Amino acid sequence: MATVVPQARRSFFDSLLKHADLGVAVAVVMVVVMMVLPLPAVLLDILITVNLSVALTVILIALYTQDALELSVFPSLLLFTTLFRLAINISVTRLILLYGDAGSVIHAFGSFVVGGNVVVGLVVFLIIVVIQFVVITNGAGRVAEVAARFTLDAMPGKQMAIDADLNAGQITDEEARRRREKIQSEADFYGSMDGASKFVKGDAVAGVVIVFINLVAGITIGVVQQGRSFGDAMNTFSLLSIGDGLAAQIPALLISTATGIIVTRAVSTADSNLGKDMAFQILRQPRPLFIAGGVIGGFGLVPGLPKPPFLLLALVLLGLGSALRTRDRLAAADRLALDEAESQRALPPAPDAVTKSLTLDTLELEIGYGLIPLVDEADGGELLKRVGLVRKQMATELGLVLAPIRIRDNVQLGSHDYAVRIKGTEVARGSLAAGSLLAMNPGDADTSLPGEPTVEPAFGLPAIWVSAGARDQAEASGYTVVDHASVVITHLTETIRAHASELLSRQDARTLLDHLKEKFPAVVDELVPDVCSVGEVHRVLQLLLLEGVSVRDLVTILETLGDKGRLTKDPALLAEYCRQALVRQLTASSIDAFGSLPAVVLEPVLETEIGDSVIQTSDGSYLGLDPGRAESIVRATRDAVEAAANDGHRAVVVCSPRVRRHLRNLIAHAVPRTAVLSYNEILPSTHVDAVGTVSLDNLVTEGSVA
């Protein structure tokens, strides 16, 4: 039985929340009905009590609210409560003018609360209206207006800070989206509160008008239509009118006070409720309490002033101050004891400056002061956002999860220079022309375009710096025109591709394995650490990235290592096995638009010569060619690849698996962007189009010329 009751309560609460929209709709319809149809006095007493209860509940909720957005429905709630209160005023006015009676609650407010004295009741009513209208409503409205204005003005800066944190990798996409939604909600809330505060002001004015109408119209109806004497009509209708005013304005005062609490809480930075904040901040220092207690006690000694209240309050303040001072002394003693204990247990920490100087950022982008506008989003800069997209692009293309890329200014660089550093060492540098755009010549553009000749930094293409006004002319001439941010991002992306193997640390490899283990535990558990260590897996991944092979299909790579890792521990040979397992990926990245694979092949005799030159040692294998012969092979291969490129082919070098990695290492510096594939790394169904051949004849010719 003990388990059934909580479930029943939860079911009732869930059902209540599920049909809350229907309840609000019914409540609004009932308010309209109250304005049109007369209500019995008994029902009106219940509604007035509900109005007072709702107002009291709202102000208590406001007191315990930690953040203004926790009560984001307050503007709409303020509208509903005001409308409900006015509907009650209309119903009460109808009963007062028709029957000279508005129920027990109104009669109690008119007689018992103000002692049956019309003048006293009217004065009390006017004082409440003045407090609500002049003091609370005006102050709350002004605070809401200022808060709305400041919130809207601060939105761009807050959004820039979120984008900067996201690009720096300090927060996730989900956290950035949540922060943006909160900023938008704050702007909507404060804007709504600015308008909703006018409801309270209008309600106060309406209360005065309704009381005046009830008083004048009631006396007129009582004397003219009901035949009462003027004194009787004055006494009856004035008490009822004032009772109606008090019954309406007391809940209105509570609601307006809640409005003031909410809007003043909105500009507070505290994380707890209002009561805790006030107690903590007011009672933080004991000295003001001692001074206040002494002054109040001094007033109690002044002749003519009543001594008991002043002296009693002085004792309370002095006692509270003494308790706070004792608390502070105990807290200070506890902190001192804790500090001494920690100092005895711990060794002296290393200086922070020295520790920080040992840390190197994996990847940095340094810019001159003239390129700072590219980073400033307030000035239209998109570099931060596009750097974040580069990280996503590398994860998609190479399977490489980059550490956050730090962007910093460097006064030692030229005003429009930039540099890329990997682990503190510069690996790439570029220079931009101020106020110009980079127009790249794809090969068939008009070379008479005016501008400053240059070389595109990422691919080494011929280009021209042109003015912004000449962009249309450059594009019409066949040039590809890009802005400064695109130049920097393209160069950064190609630099990352070229150094991807250096950017993958052993910790990154460990992180990739841990992430994969969540979905494929059998693959990881079988491989690490029984077959291969994390270091060996890391080295294989580096060798794949060194040749631009994506490691995103990590499952296939690890499965291959699990199969072949028992046969050899040579990372280079294991990487070759992984390449063959990724045959579909390698083929897809090399075929052209017609579905063929343009290839530069080696003459069989030359391939045999290279294969026979491979020397096996205990530390692995290497190529033992004569340096002159090796240089001739490099030149011949480069010429064949360039000849294919001149014919419009982006060719790959194809050879046997036996010599593939040795040939790749030999020609890597001459044709770094050219892939070298073995026959085992090409799908059997792929059409290989031989667009060039590296032959012995070419080597002889090259050697004689040299």
C-alpha positions as CSV (number, residue, x, y, z in Angstrom):
1,M,0.0,0.0,0.0
2,A,2.9,2.3,0.7
3,T,4.0,2.1,-3.0
4,V,0.6,2.8,-4.4
5,V,-0.1,6.2,-2.9
6,P,2.9,8.0,-4.3
7,Q,2.2,6.5,-7.7
8,A,-1.4,7.8,-7.5
9,R,-0.2,11.2,-6.5
10,R,2.3,11.3,-9.4
11,S,-0.5,10.2,-11.8
12,F,-2.8,13.0,-10.5
13,F,0.0,15.6,-10.9
14,D,0.9,14.3,-14.4
15,S,-2.7,14.5,-15.4
16,L,-3.0,18.0,-14.0
17,L,0.0,19.1,-16.0
18,K,-1.2,17.4,-19.1
19,H,-4.6,19.2,-19.1
20,A,-3.2,22.6,-17.9
21,D,-3.8,24.2,-21.3
22,L,-7.5,23.3,-21.0
23,G,-7.6,24.7,-17.5
24,V,-6.2,28.1,-18.6
25,A,-8.6,28.3,-21.5
26,V,-11.6,27.6,-19.2
27,A,-10.3,30.2,-16.7
28,V,-10.2,32.9,-19.4
29,V,-13.7,32.0,-20.6
30,M,-14.9,32.2,-17.0
31,V,-13.4,35.6,-16.6
32,V,-15.4,36.8,-19.6
33,V,-18.6,35.2,-18.2
34,M,-18.0,37.0,-14.9
35,M,-18.0,40.3,-16.8
36,V,-21.3,39.5,-18.6
37,L,-23.5,37.5,-16.2
38,P,-24.4,38.4,-12.6
39,L,-22.9,36.2,-9.9
40,P,-24.4,35.2,-6.5
41,A,-22.8,36.8,-3.5
42,V,-21.6,33.4,-2.2
43,L,-19.7,32.6,-5.4
44,L,-18.3,36.1,-5.4
45,D,-16.9,35.6,-1.8
46,I,-15.1,32.4,-3.1
47,L,-13.7,34.3,-6.1
48,I,-12.4,37.2,-3.9
49,T,-10.7,34.7,-1.6
50,V,-9.2,32.9,-4.6
51,N,-7.9,36.3,-5.8
52,L,-6.2,37.0,-2.5
53,S,-4.8,33.5,-2.3
54,V,-3.3,33.7,-5.8
55,A,-1.7,37.0,-5.0
56,L,-0.2,35.7,-1.8
57,T,1.1,32.6,-3.6
58,V,2.7,34.6,-6.4
59,I,4.6,36.9,-4.1
60,L,5.9,33.9,-2.1
61,I,7.0,32.2,-5.3
62,A,8.8,35.4,-6.3
63,L,10.6,35.4,-3.0
64,Y,11.9,31.9,-3.5
65,T,12.8,32.3,-7.2
66,Q,16.6,32.0,-7.9
67,D,16.6,33.2,-11.4
68,A,14.0,35.5,-13.2
69,L,13.7,33.0,-16.1
70,E,12.4,30.4,-13.7
71,L,9.2,32.4,-13.7
72,S,9.3,33.4,-17.4
73,V,5.5,33.1,-17.5
74,F,5.2,36.0,-15.0
75,P,4.2,38.7,-17.7
76,S,1.3,36.5,-18.8
77,L,0.4,35.6,-15.2
78,L,0.3,39.3,-14.5
79,L,-2.1,39.9,-17.3
80,F,-4.4,37.0,-16.2
81,T,-4.5,38.1,-12.5
82,T,-5.2,41.7,-13.5
83,L,-8.0,40.6,-15.8
84,F,-9.4,38.3,-13.1
85,R,-9.3,41.2,-10.5
86,L,-11.1,43.6,-12.9
87,A,-13.8,40.9,-13.6
88,I,-14.4,40.6,-9.9
89,N,-14.7,44.4,-9.7
90,I,-17.3,44.4,-12.4
91,S,-19.3,41.7,-10.6
92,V,-19.1,43.4,-7.3
93,T,-20.1,46.7,-8.8
94,R,-23.2,45.0,-10.4
95,L,-24.2,43.6,-7.0
96,I,-23.6,46.9,-5.1
97,L,-25.7,48.9,-7.5
98,L,-28.5,46.4,-7.9
99,Y,-28.9,45.1,-4.4
100,G,-26.8,47.2,-2.1
101,D,-25.0,44.1,-1.0
102,A,-21.8,42.4,-2.4
103,G,-21.3,39.4,-0.1
104,S,-19.6,38.8,3.3
105,V,-16.0,39.4,2.2
106,I,-16.8,42.9,0.9
107,H,-18.9,43.7,3.9
108,A,-16.1,42.6,6.2
109,F,-13.5,44.7,4.4
110,G,-15.8,47.7,4.5
111,S,-16.8,47.4,8.2
112,F,-14.4,45.3,10.3
113,V,-11.1,46.1,8.5
114,V,-11.6,49.9,8.6
115,G,-13.7,49.9,11.8
116,G,-16.9,51.0,9.9
117,N,-15.6,54.5,9.4
118,V,-16.0,55.8,5.9
119,V,-13.4,58.4,6.2
120,V,-10.8,56.0,7.6
121,G,-11.6,53.5,4.9
122,L,-11.3,56.0,2.2
123,V,-7.9,57.3,3.6
124,V,-6.6,53.7,3.9
125,F,-7.7,52.9,0.4
126,L,-6.1,56.0,-1.1
127,I,-2.8,55.3,0.8
128,I,-2.7,51.8,-0.6
129,V,-3.3,53.2,-4.1
130,V,-0.6,55.8,-3.7
131,I,1.9,53.2,-2.4
132,Q,1.1,50.8,-5.3
133,F,0.9,53.4,-8.0
134,V,3.6,56.0,-7.1
135,V,6.1,53.9,-5.3
136,I,6.1,50.2,-6.3
137,T,4.6,50.3,-9.8
138,N,6.7,53.3,-11.0
139,G,9.9,51.8,-9.6
140,A,9.2,48.3,-11.0
141,G,8.3,49.7,-14.4
142,R,11.5,51.8,-14.5
143,V,13.7,48.8,-13.5
144,A,12.0,46.6,-16.1
145,E,12.6,49.2,-18.8
146,V,16.3,49.6,-17.9
147,A,16.8,45.8,-17.6
148,A,15.1,45.3,-21.0
149,R,17.3,48.0,-22.7
150,F,20.6,46.7,-21.1
151,T,19.7,43.1,-22.0
152,L,19.1,43.9,-25.6
153,D,22.3,46.0,-25.8
154,A,24.4,43.2,-24.2
155,M,23.1,40.4,-26.6
156,P,25.7,40.8,-29.3
157,G,28.6,40.8,-26.8
158,K,27.2,37.7,-25.1
159,Q,26.8,35.9,-28.4
160,M,30.3,36.8,-29.4
161,A,31.6,35.3,-26.1
162,I,29.7,32.1,-26.8
163,D,31.1,31.8,-30.3
164,A,34.6,32.4,-29.0
165,D,34.3,29.7,-26.3
166,L,32.8,27.3,-28.9
167,N,35.6,27.9,-31.4
168,A,38.2,27.5,-28.6
169,G,36.7,24.2,-27.7
170,Q,35.9,25.3,-24.1
171,I,32.2,24.4,-24.6
172,T,30.2,21.9,-26.7
173,D,27.7,22.7,-29.4
174,E,24.9,21.7,-27.0
175,E,26.2,24.1,-24.3
176,A,26.5,26.9,-26.9
177,R,22.9,26.3,-28.1
178,R,21.7,26.3,-24.5
179,R,23.4,29.6,-23.8
180,R,22.0,31.2,-26.9
181,E,18.5,30.1,-26.0
182,K,18.9,31.5,-22.5
183,I,20.1,34.9,-24.0
184,Q,17.0,34.9,-26.3
185,S,14.7,34.0,-23.4
186,E,16.2,36.8,-21.2
187,A,15.6,39.3,-24.0
188,D,12.0,38.1,-24.5
189,F,11.3,38.1,-20.7
190,Y,12.6,41.5,-19.9
191,G,10.9,43.0,-23.0
192,S,7.6,41.4,-21.9
193,M,8.1,42.7,-18.3
194,D,8.6,46.2,-19.6
195,G,5.2,46.1,-21.1
196,A,3.5,44.0,-18.4
197,S,4.4,46.5,-15.7
198,K,1.9,48.8,-17.4
199,F,-0.8,46.4,-16.4
200,V,-0.2,47.1,-12.7
201,K,-0.2,50.9,-13.3
202,G,-3.5,50.6,-15.2
203,D,-5.0,48.4,-12.5
204,A,-4.3,51.0,-9.9
205,V,-5.9,53.7,-11.9
206,A,-8.9,51.5,-12.7
207,G,-9.3,50.8,-8.9
208,V,-9.7,54.5,-8.1
209,V,-12.1,55.0,-10.9
210,I,-14.3,52.0,-10.0
211,V,-14.5,53.1,-6.3
212,F,-15.5,56.6,-7.4
213,I,-18.2,55.2,-9.7
214,N,-19.5,52.8,-7.1
215,L,-19.7,55.6,-4.6
216,V,-21.4,58.2,-6.8
217,A,-23.7,55.8,-8.7
218,G,-24.6,53.9,-5.5
219,I,-25.6,57.0,-3.6
220,T,-27.6,58.2,-6.6
221,I,-29.4,54.9,-7.1
222,G,-30.0,54.5,-3.3
223,V,-31.6,58.0,-3.1
224,V,-33.4,58.2,-6.4
225,Q,-34.5,54.6,-7.2
226,Q,-34.5,52.9,-3.8
227,G,-36.0,55.8,-1.8
228,R,-33.3,55.8,0.9
229,S,-32.3,58.8,2.8
230,F,-29.0,60.4,1.7
231,G,-27.3,59.5,5.0
232,D,-28.4,55.9,4.8
233,A,-27.3,55.6,1.1
234,M,-24.1,57.4,1.9
235,N,-23.2,55.0,4.7
236,T,-24.2,51.8,2.9
237,F,-22.7,52.4,-0.5
238,S,-19.5,54.1,0.7
239,L,-18.7,51.2,3.0
240,L,-19.4,48.7,0.2
241,S,-17.4,50.8,-2.4
242,I,-14.4,51.1,0.0
243,G,-14.6,47.4,0.9
244,D,-14.6,46.5,-2.8
245,G,-11.6,48.8,-3.3
246,L,-9.6,47.3,-0.4
247,A,-10.5,43.7,-1.4
248,A,-9.2,44.4,-4.9
249,Q,-6.2,46.6,-4.1
250,I,-4.6,44.4,-1.4
251,P,-4.1,41.5,-3.8
252,A,-3.0,44.1,-6.5
253,L,-0.5,45.4,-4.0
254,L,0.9,41.9,-3.5
255,I,1.1,41.3,-7.2
256,S,2.8,44.6,-7.9
257,T,5.3,43.9,-5.1
258,A,6.0,40.5,-6.7
259,T,6.6,42.3,-10.0
260,G,9.2,44.6,-8.3
261,I,10.9,41.5,-6.7
262,I,11.1,39.8,-10.1
263,V,12.5,42.7,-12.0
264,T,15.0,43.7,-9.3
265,R,16.0,40.0,-9.0
266,A,16.5,40.0,-12.8
267,V,19.4,42.4,-12.5
268,S,21.0,40.4,-9.6
269,T,23.8,38.0,-10.1
270,A,23.1,35.8,-7.1
271,D,22.3,32.1,-7.5
272,S,20.2,31.6,-4.4
273,N,16.8,32.9,-3.3
274,L,16.1,36.4,-2.1
275,G,15.9,35.6,1.6
276,K,19.3,33.9,1.6
277,D,20.9,36.7,-0.3
278,M,19.5,39.4,2.0
279,A,20.5,37.5,5.1
280,F,24.0,36.8,3.8
281,Q,24.7,40.2,2.5
282,I,23.2,42.3,5.3
283,L,24.6,40.1,8.1
284,R,28.0,39.7,6.6
285,Q,29.7,42.4,8.7
286,P,29.1,42.7,12.5
287,R,30.5,46.2,12.9
288,P,27.4,48.0,11.3
289,L,25.2,46.1,13.8
290,F,27.3,47.3,16.8
291,I,27.1,50.9,15.5
292,A,23.4,50.8,14.9
293,G,22.8,49.2,18.3
294,G,24.8,51.9,20.0
295,V,22.9,54.7,18.2
296,I,19.5,53.2,19.0
297,G,20.5,52.7,22.6
298,G,21.5,56.4,22.7
299,F,18.0,57.4,21.5
300,G,16.6,55.4,24.4
301,L,18.5,57.6,26.9
302,V,17.1,60.8,25.4
303,P,14.6,62.3,27.9
304,G,11.0,62.2,26.6
305,L,11.5,59.2,24.3
306,P,10.1,55.9,25.4
307,K,12.9,53.8,26.7
308,P,11.7,50.1,26.5
309,P,11.4,49.8,22.6
310,F,14.7,51.6,21.9
311,L,16.7,49.7,24.6
312,L,15.1,46.4,23.6
313,L,16.0,46.9,19.9
314,A,19.5,48.0,20.9
315,L,20.1,44.8,22.8
316,V,18.9,42.7,19.9
317,L,21.3,44.5,17.4
318,L,24.2,44.2,19.8
319,G,23.6,40.5,20.5
320,L,23.3,39.8,16.8
321,G,26.6,41.6,16.1
322,S,28.3,39.7,18.9
323,A,27.1,36.4,17.5
324,L,28.3,37.3,14.0
325,R,31.7,38.3,15.3
326,T,32.0,35.0,17.2
327,R,31.1,33.1,14.0
328,D,33.8,35.0,12.0
329,R,36.4,34.2,14.6
330,L,35.6,30.5,14.5
331,A,35.6,30.4,10.7
332,A,39.0,32.2,10.7
333,A,40.4,29.7,13.2
334,D,39.1,26.8,11.1
335,R,40.6,28.2,7.9
336,L,44.0,28.7,9.7
337,A,44.0,25.2,11.0
338,L,43.1,23.8,7.6
339,D,45.8,25.8,5.9
340,E,48.4,24.7,8.4
341,A,47.4,21.0,7.9
342,E,47.6,21.3,4.1
343,S,51.0,23.1,4.3
344,Q,52.4,20.2,6.4
345,R,51.1,17.5,4.1
346,A,51.9,19.0,0.7
347,L,55.2,19.9,-0.9
348,P,55.8,23.4,-2.1
349,P,54.0,23.8,-5.4
350,A,56.0,24.7,-8.5
351,P,55.7,28.3,-9.6
352,D,52.7,28.8,-11.9
353,A,54.7,30.8,-14.5
354,V,57.2,28.0,-14.9
355,T,54.5,25.3,-15.1
356,K,52.6,27.3,-17.7
357,S,55.7,27.9,-19.8
358,L,56.1,24.1,-20.2
359,T,52.8,23.7,-21.9
360,L,52.8,23.9,-25.7
361,D,49.6,24.4,-27.8
362,T,49.3,21.7,-30.4
363,L,48.2,24.1,-33.1
364,E,48.4,27.9,-33.2
365,L,47.5,30.5,-35.7
366,E,49.4,33.8,-35.2
367,I,48.2,37.0,-37.0
368,G,49.6,40.5,-37.3
369,Y,47.7,43.4,-35.8
370,G,46.3,44.4,-39.2
371,L,44.4,41.0,-39.4
372,I,42.7,41.4,-36.0
373,P,39.4,42.6,-37.7
374,L,39.2,39.1,-39.3
375,V,38.8,37.7,-35.7
376,D,36.5,40.4,-34.3
377,E,33.0,39.2,-35.0
378,A,31.6,42.7,-34.0
379,D,33.5,44.0,-37.0
380,G,32.2,41.3,-39.4
381,G,35.1,38.9,-38.9
382,E,34.4,35.2,-39.6
383,L,37.8,33.7,-38.9
384,L,36.8,32.3,-35.5
385,K,33.7,30.6,-36.8
386,R,35.6,29.2,-39.9
387,V,38.4,27.8,-37.8
388,G,35.8,25.9,-35.9
389,L,34.5,24.5,-39.2
390,V,38.0,23.4,-40.1
391,R,38.1,21.2,-37.0
392,K,34.8,19.6,-38.0
393,Q,36.1,19.2,-41.6
394,M,39.3,17.4,-40.5
395,A,37.2,15.1,-38.3
396,T,35.0,14.3,-41.3
397,E,37.7,13.9,-43.9
398,L,40.7,12.4,-41.9
399,G,39.0,11.1,-38.7
400,L,41.4,13.4,-36.9
401,V,40.0,15.2,-33.8
402,L,42.1,18.3,-33.5
403,A,42.7,20.1,-30.2
404,P,41.3,23.6,-30.0
405,I,43.2,25.9,-32.4
406,R,44.5,28.9,-30.5
407,I,44.4,32.2,-32.4
408,R,46.6,35.0,-31.1
409,D,48.2,38.2,-32.3
410,N,51.9,38.5,-32.6
411,V,53.5,42.0,-32.8
412,Q,56.6,40.5,-34.3
413,L,54.8,39.6,-37.4
414,G,54.1,42.1,-40.2
415,S,50.8,43.9,-39.9
416,H,49.2,41.6,-42.6
417,D,51.3,38.5,-42.0
418,Y,50.2,35.2,-40.4
419,A,51.9,32.1,-39.3
420,V,50.9,28.5,-38.3
421,R,52.8,26.9,-35.5
422,I,52.7,23.2,-34.4
423,K,53.9,22.6,-30.9
424,G,55.6,26.0,-30.8
425,T,57.4,25.6,-34.1
426,E,56.5,27.6,-37.2
427,V,55.5,25.4,-40.1
428,A,53.8,27.8,-42.5
429,R,53.7,31.5,-43.1
430,G,51.8,33.8,-45.4
431,S,51.3,37.5,-46.2
432,L,48.2,39.3,-47.3
433,A,47.9,42.6,-49.2
434,A,45.9,45.2,-47.2
435,G,42.6,46.1,-48.8
436,S,43.0,43.6,-51.6
437,L,41.5,40.3,-52.8
438,L,43.4,37.3,-54.1
439,A,42.6,36.4,-57.7
440,M,43.9,33.0,-58.6
441,N,44.5,32.0,-62.2
442,P,43.2,28.5,-62.9
443,G,45.3,28.3,-66.0
444,D,43.3,29.8,-68.8
445,A,42.4,33.3,-67.4
446,D,43.3,36.6,-69.0
447,T,46.8,37.5,-67.8
448,S,46.4,41.2,-68.5
449,L,44.4,41.8,-65.3
450,P,46.0,44.7,-63.4
451,G,47.3,44.0,-59.9
452,E,50.3,42.8,-57.9
453,P,51.5,39.3,-58.9
454,T,51.9,36.8,-56.1
455,V,51.7,33.1,-55.4
456,E,48.8,31.4,-53.6
457,P,50.3,30.2,-50.3
458,A,48.4,26.9,-50.0
459,F,48.9,25.3,-53.4
460,G,51.6,27.5,-55.0
461,L,49.3,28.7,-57.9
462,P,50.0,32.0,-59.7
463,A,47.7,34.7,-58.4
464,I,47.3,38.5,-58.4
465,W,46.3,40.9,-55.6
466,V,43.5,43.0,-56.9
467,S,41.5,45.8,-55.3
468,A,38.0,45.1,-54.0
469,G,36.5,47.2,-56.8
470,A,38.1,45.0,-59.4
471,R,36.4,41.8,-58.2
472,D,33.8,41.7,-61.0
473,Q,36.5,42.3,-63.6
474,A,38.7,39.5,-62.3
475,E,35.8,37.0,-62.2
476,A,34.8,38.0,-65.7
477,S,38.4,37.4,-66.8
478,G,38.3,33.8,-65.4
479,Y,40.0,34.3,-62.1
480,T,38.9,32.7,-58.8
481,V,38.6,35.6,-56.3
482,V,38.8,35.0,-52.5
483,D,39.0,37.2,-49.5
484,H,41.6,37.3,-46.8
485,A,39.8,35.0,-44.4
486,S,39.5,32.3,-47.2
487,V,43.2,32.6,-48.0
488,V,44.1,32.0,-44.3
489,I,41.6,29.2,-43.8
490,T,42.7,27.4,-47.0
491,H,46.4,27.6,-46.0
492,L,45.6,26.5,-42.5
493,T,43.6,23.5,-43.8
494,E,46.3,22.4,-46.2
495,T,48.9,22.8,-43.5
496,I,46.9,20.5,-41.2
497,R,46.6,17.9,-43.9
498,A,50.3,18.0,-44.5
499,H,51.1,17.6,-40.8
500,A,48.2,15.5,-39.7
501,S,50.5,12.7,-38.5
502,E,52.3,15.2,-36.1
503,L,49.0,16.5,-34.8
504,L,47.8,13.0,-33.7
505,S,49.3,12.5,-30.3
506,R,49.3,9.3,-28.3
507,Q,46.7,10.7,-26.0
508,D,44.5,11.4,-29.0
509,A,44.9,7.8,-30.0
510,R,43.9,6.7,-26.5
511,T,40.8,8.9,-26.7
512,L,39.8,7.5,-30.1
513,L,40.1,4.0,-28.7
514,D,38.1,4.8,-25.6
515,H,35.3,6.4,-27.8
516,L,35.2,3.4,-30.1
517,K,35.1,1.0,-27.2
518,E,31.7,2.4,-26.2
519,K,30.1,0.9,-29.4
520,F,32.6,-1.8,-30.4
521,P,34.1,-3.2,-27.2
522,A,35.0,-6.5,-28.7
523,V,37.2,-4.9,-31.4
524,V,39.2,-2.8,-28.9
525,D,39.4,-5.4,-26.1
526,E,40.8,-8.1,-28.6
527,L,43.5,-5.7,-29.8
528,V,44.7,-3.6,-26.8
529,P,46.8,-4.6,-25.0
530,D,47.2,-8.3,-25.9
531,V,48.1,-7.9,-29.6
532,C,49.2,-4.2,-29.9
533,S,49.9,-1.5,-27.4
534,V,48.4,2.0,-27.7
535,G,51.8,3.2,-28.9
536,E,51.9,0.7,-31.8
537,V,48.3,1.6,-32.8
538,H,49.3,5.3,-32.6
539,R,52.3,4.8,-34.9
540,V,50.2,3.0,-37.5
541,L,47.6,5.7,-37.5
542,Q,50.4,8.3,-37.9
543,L,51.8,6.4,-40.9
544,L,48.3,6.3,-42.5
545,L,47.8,10.1,-41.9
546,L,51.3,10.8,-43.3
547,E,50.0,9.7,-46.7
548,G,46.6,11.4,-46.4
549,V,44.7,8.3,-45.6
550,S,41.6,8.9,-43.5
551,V,41.5,6.9,-40.2
552,R,37.8,7.6,-39.7
553,D,37.0,3.9,-40.5
554,L,38.8,3.0,-37.2
555,V,36.9,-0.3,-36.9
556,T,38.4,-1.7,-40.1
557,I,41.9,-0.5,-39.1
558,L,41.7,-2.1,-35.6
559,E,40.3,-5.3,-37.0
560,T,43.2,-5.5,-39.5
561,L,45.7,-4.9,-36.7
562,G,44.0,-7.6,-34.6
563,D,44.5,-10.1,-37.5
564,K,48.0,-9.1,-38.6
565,G,49.4,-7.9,-35.3
566,R,50.2,-11.4,-34.3
567,L,52.4,-11.9,-37.4
568,T,54.5,-8.7,-37.2
569,K,55.1,-5.8,-34.9
570,D,56.6,-3.6,-37.7
571,P,54.4,-0.4,-37.8
572,A,55.2,0.2,-41.5
573,L,54.1,-3.3,-42.5
574,L,51.0,-3.1,-40.4
575,A,50.2,0.2,-42.0
576,E,50.4,-1.5,-45.4
577,Y,48.0,-4.2,-44.3
578,C,45.6,-1.5,-43.1
579,R,45.8,0.3,-46.5
580,Q,44.9,-2.9,-48.3
581,A,41.9,-3.3,-46.0
582,L,40.8,0.3,-46.9
583,V,40.9,-0.5,-50.6
584,R,37.5,0.9,-51.3
585,Q,38.3,4.1,-49.5
586,L,41.6,4.5,-51.3
587,T,40.1,3.8,-54.7
588,A,37.2,6.2,-54.3
589,S,39.5,9.0,-53.4
590,S,41.6,8.5,-56.5
591,I,39.2,7.9,-59.4
592,D,38.3,10.8,-61.7
593,A,34.9,12.2,-62.8
594,F,34.6,9.5,-65.5
595,G,35.0,6.6,-63.0
596,S,38.6,5.8,-64.2
597,L,41.8,5.8,-62.2
598,P,44.5,7.8,-64.0
599,A,47.8,6.1,-63.2
600,V,51.5,6.6,-63.8
601,V,53.0,3.1,-63.8
602,L,56.6,1.9,-63.5
603,E,58.2,-0.2,-66.2
604,P,58.5,-3.8,-64.9
605,V,62.3,-3.9,-65.2
606,L,62.6,-0.7,-63.2
607,E,60.1,-2.0,-60.6
608,T,62.2,-5.1,-60.3
609,E,65.4,-3.0,-59.8
610,I,63.8,-1.1,-57.0
611,G,62.5,-4.3,-55.4
612,D,65.9,-5.9,-55.5
613,S,67.4,-2.8,-53.8
614,V,65.3,-3.3,-50.7
615,I,67.5,-4.3,-47.8
616,Q,66.0,-6.1,-44.8
617,T,67.4,-5.4,-41.3
618,S,66.3,-6.2,-37.8
619,D,65.0,-2.7,-37.5
620,G,62.9,-2.9,-40.7
621,S,63.6,-2.5,-44.4
622,Y,65.0,0.4,-46.4
623,L,65.9,1.2,-50.0
624,G,69.6,0.8,-50.9
625,L,69.7,2.5,-54.3
626,D,72.7,4.5,-55.4
627,P,72.0,8.2,-54.7
628,G,72.4,9.2,-58.3
629,R,70.2,6.4,-59.5
630,A,67.6,7.3,-56.8
631,E,67.6,11.0,-57.9
632,S,67.1,9.9,-61.5
633,I,64.0,7.8,-60.5
634,V,62.6,10.8,-58.6
635,R,63.0,13.2,-61.6
636,A,61.5,10.7,-64.0
637,T,58.5,10.1,-61.8
638,R,58.0,13.8,-61.2
639,D,58.1,14.5,-64.9
640,A,55.6,11.7,-65.7
641,V,53.2,13.0,-63.0
642,E,53.6,16.6,-64.3
643,A,53.0,15.5,-67.9
644,A,49.8,13.8,-66.9
645,A,48.7,16.9,-65.0
646,N,49.3,19.0,-68.1
647,D,47.0,16.7,-70.0
648,G,44.3,17.3,-67.3
649,H,44.8,14.1,-65.2
650,R,45.3,14.0,-61.5
651,A,47.3,10.8,-61.6
652,V,48.4,8.5,-58.9
653,V,51.6,6.3,-59.1
654,V,50.8,2.6,-59.2
655,C,53.3,-0.1,-58.4
656,S,53.5,-3.6,-56.7
657,P,52.9,-4.0,-53.0
658,R,56.6,-5.0,-52.5
659,V,58.0,-1.6,-53.4
660,R,55.0,0.8,-52.7
661,R,56.1,2.3,-49.4
662,H,59.7,2.5,-50.4
663,L,58.8,4.3,-53.6
664,R,56.5,6.6,-51.7
665,N,59.3,7.5,-49.3
666,L,61.7,8.1,-52.2
667,I,59.4,10.5,-54.2
668,A,57.6,12.1,-51.3
669,H,59.6,15.4,-51.3
670,A,59.3,15.8,-55.1
671,V,55.5,15.1,-55.6
672,P,54.1,15.5,-52.0
673,R,50.5,15.7,-53.2
674,T,50.6,12.5,-55.4
675,A,49.3,9.3,-53.9
676,V,51.2,6.0,-54.4
677,L,49.0,2.9,-54.6
678,S,49.8,-0.7,-54.9
679,Y,47.8,-3.1,-57.1
680,N,46.3,-4.6,-53.9
681,E,44.9,-1.1,-53.0
682,I,42.7,-0.8,-56.1
683,L,39.4,-2.5,-56.5
684,P,39.4,-5.2,-59.2
685,S,36.4,-3.6,-60.8
686,T,38.2,-0.2,-61.3
687,H,39.3,0.8,-64.7
688,V,43.0,1.9,-64.5
689,D,43.9,4.4,-67.2
690,A,47.7,4.4,-67.7
691,V,48.4,8.1,-68.5
692,G,52.2,7.9,-68.1
693,T,55.1,5.5,-67.6
694,V,58.4,5.8,-65.7
695,S,60.9,3.8,-67.8
696,L,64.6,3.0,-68.0
697,D,64.9,5.1,-71.1
698,N,63.8,8.2,-69.2
699,L,66.4,7.4,-66.5
700,V,69.2,7.2,-69.0
701,T,68.2,10.5,-70.7
702,E,67.9,12.2,-67.3
703,G,71.3,10.9,-66.3
704,S,73.1,12.0,-69.4
705,V,71.6,15.5,-69.2
706,A,72.8,15.7,-65.6
